[in-house]
Amino acid sequence: MPRLLGVNIPDNKPILISLGYIYGIGRRSAELVLKEAKIDPQARAKTLTSEQLNSLQEIVKKNYRVEGDLKRDIMMNVKRLKDIMSWRGMRHMRGLPCRGQRTKTNNRTVRGNVRKTVGSGRKPAATPT
């Protein structure tokens, strides 16, 4: 498995797909990187030479913010929203959707799959002794 920027990329997948394993590189970014490096997008990762891998790594380092730097930036942006007590920051603090989705239904992924149902309110009959 070749390593790019500290991430193991799969051998048997096309390099276009394999670059997507790096956090911050999607399909379009991978296409642009491969075009700049003059590498066939359908080539497998195991067939690349070390020079090609080094050129890929240099292009990604130079042009894109990936992995730890990107995660740190996102974390700092969310922290800033929380500090200034904006609406989105409050939604982040409460663990609710912050991009305008409805919350009466369909937010189980954010709140967790907690299903609370209400019974009839009637207590069960006492058991005879």
DASUL-V266677 format. One record per pair of residues at least 12 apart in sequence whose C-alpha atoms are under 10 Angstrom apart, sorted by the first residue. I is the first residue (numbers start at 1). J is the second residue. D is the distance in whole Angstrom. If there is no record, write none. Layout:
((I | J | D) (I | J | D))
This chain:
((1 | 45 | 8) (1 | 46 | 7) (2 | 18 | 10) (2 | 45 | 7) (2 | 46 | 7) (2 | 48 | 9) (2 | 50 | 9) (2 | 53 | 8) (3 | 45 | 10) (3 | 53 | 9) (3 | 57 | 9) (4 | 19 | 9) (4 | 21 | 10) (4 | 22 | 8) (4 | 53 | 7) (4 | 54 | 8) (4 | 56 | 8) (4 | 57 | 6) (4 | 58 | 10) (4 | 60 | 9) (5 | 22 | 8) (5 | 56 | 10) (5 | 57 | 7) (5 | 58 | 9) (5 | 60 | 9) (5 | 61 | 8) (5 | 66 | 9) (5 | 67 | 8) (6 | 22 | 9) (6 | 67 | 9) (7 | 19 | 10) (7 | 21 | 8) (7 | 22 | 6) (7 | 23 | 9) (7 | 67 | 9) (8 | 21 | 8) (8 | 22 | 9) (9 | 21 | 6) (9 | 22 | 8) (9 | 45 | 8) (9 | 46 | 10) (10 | 44 | 9) (10 | 45 | 7) (10 | 46 | 8) (11 | 44 | 6) (11 | 45 | 5) (11 | 46 | 5) (11 | 47 | 8) (11 | 48 | 10) (12 | 43 | 9) (12 | 44 | 6) (12 | 45 | 7) (12 | 46 | 7) (12 | 47 | 9) (13 | 42 | 8) (13 | 43 | 8) (13 | 44 | 6) (13 | 45 | 7) (13 | 46 | 9) (14 | 40 | 9) (14 | 41 | 7) (14 | 42 | 5) (14 | 43 | 5) (14 | 44 | 4) (14 | 45 | 6) (14 | 46 | 9) (14 | 47 | 10) (15 | 30 | 8) (15 | 31 | 10) (15 | 34 | 9) (15 | 39 | 9) (15 | 40 | 8) (15 | 41 | 6) (15 | 42 | 6) (15 | 43 | 6) (15 | 44 | 5) (15 | 45 | 5) (15 | 46 | 9) (15 | 47 | 10) (15 | 48 | 9) (16 | 28 | 9) (16 | 29 | 9) (16 | 30 | 6) (16 | 31 | 7) (16 | 32 | 10) (16 | 33 | 9) (16 | 34 | 8) (16 | 39 | 10) (16 | 40 | 9) (16 | 41 | 5) (16 | 42 | 7) (16 | 43 | 8) (16 | 44 | 9) (16 | 45 | 9) (17 | 30 | 8) (17 | 31 | 10) (17 | 41 | 8) (17 | 42 | 9) (17 | 44 | 9) (17 | 45 | 10) (18 | 30 | 9) (18 | 41 | 10) (18 | 44 | 9) (18 | 45 | 7) (19 | 31 | 9) (19 | 33 | 9) (19 | 34 | 9) (19 | 45 | 9) (19 | 56 | 9) (19 | 60 | 10) (22 | 60 | 10) (22 | 66 | 7) (22 | 67 | 7) (23 | 65 | 9) (23 | 66 | 6) (23 | 67 | 5) (23 | 68 | 9) (23 | 70 | 8) (23 | 71 | 9) (24 | 60 | 10) (24 | 64 | 8) (24 | 65 | 7) (24 | 66 | 5) (24 | 67 | 6) (24 | 68 | 10) (24 | 69 | 10) (24 | 70 | 7) (24 | 71 | 9) (25 | 60 | 9) (25 | 64 | 8) (25 | 65 | 9) (25 | 66 | 7) (25 | 67 | 9) (29 | 60 | 9) (29 | 63 | 10) (29 | 64 | 9) (30 | 56 | 10) (30 | 60 | 9) (32 | 59 | 10) (33 | 55 | 10) (33 | 56 | 7) (33 | 57 | 10) (33 | 58 | 10) (33 | 59 | 7) (33 | 60 | 7) (33 | 63 | 9) (33 | 64 | 10) (34 | 52 | 10) (34 | 55 | 10) (34 | 56 | 7) (34 | 59 | 9) (34 | 60 | 10) (36 | 55 | 9) (36 | 56 | 9) (36 | 59 | 8) (37 | 52 | 8) (37 | 53 | 9) (37 | 54 | 10) (37 | 55 | 6) (37 | 56 | 6) (37 | 57 | 10) (37 | 58 | 10) (37 | 59 | 8) (38 | 52 | 9) (38 | 55 | 10) (38 | 56 | 10) (39 | 52 | 8) (39 | 53 | 10) (39 | 55 | 10) (39 | 56 | 9) (77 | 89 | 10) (78 | 92 | 8) (78 | 93 | 10) (79 | 92 | 9) (79 | 93 | 10) (81 | 93 | 10) (88 | 100 | 10) (94 | 111 | 9) (95 | 110 | 6) (95 | 111 | 6) (95 | 112 | 9) (96 | 108 | 10) (96 | 109 | 10) (96 | 110 | 6) (96 | 111 | 6) (97 | 109 | 9) (97 | 110 | 7) (97 | 111 | 9) (98 | 110 | 10))
